[in-house]
């Protein structure tokens, strides 16, 4: 069962940072005002992660939360097969966008982006593989800081990434963009060539959705 964001009212109470209201939006104009990054805000700022060829015939956008058990299941057991069959042969461009469900997920995403593009996928794999060790821990930030420093990110930089709104607001904006533009309200959610599909997609289901969109004569590997 996917983590649906009918939890929004609870999240608005549970979150304790200035942008919390953005996660409890009523339909209508967006009131969230992002903080402009200052000169001391860590760089690069968080953005989507693109895996695969830019000219792939099928574009898949995944909205994920690092504290989501179904997201962890997808990335540890299903995504490796998708990478081999569809991404590496150039058939799918896979885009990862953050959709944090809670404060811990926001801080985890900030730590991942804090490491820069060269560490992104290794950190995502580490966090999802070890999700039960940190996601529900009362001291998740310490676990995240230790993991980041082991990956070579200075502790002071990690703290700045987690607490500087100029750095975390782009992550929140990714979530708001998914809600506004694609109707995302659950994690994981996948937008495949513009069509929204909620919940974990098995490899077989993913294949069934993607195959009809491939050019004639092309097929996944394996």
Beta strands, then each sheet from edge to edge (+ up, - down):
strand 1: 3-4
strand 2: 49-51
strand 3: 58-64
strand 4: 92-98
strand 5: 186-187
strand 6: 189-192
strand 7: 195-198
sheet 1: 1+ 5-
sheet 2: 2+ 4- 3- 6+ 7-
end
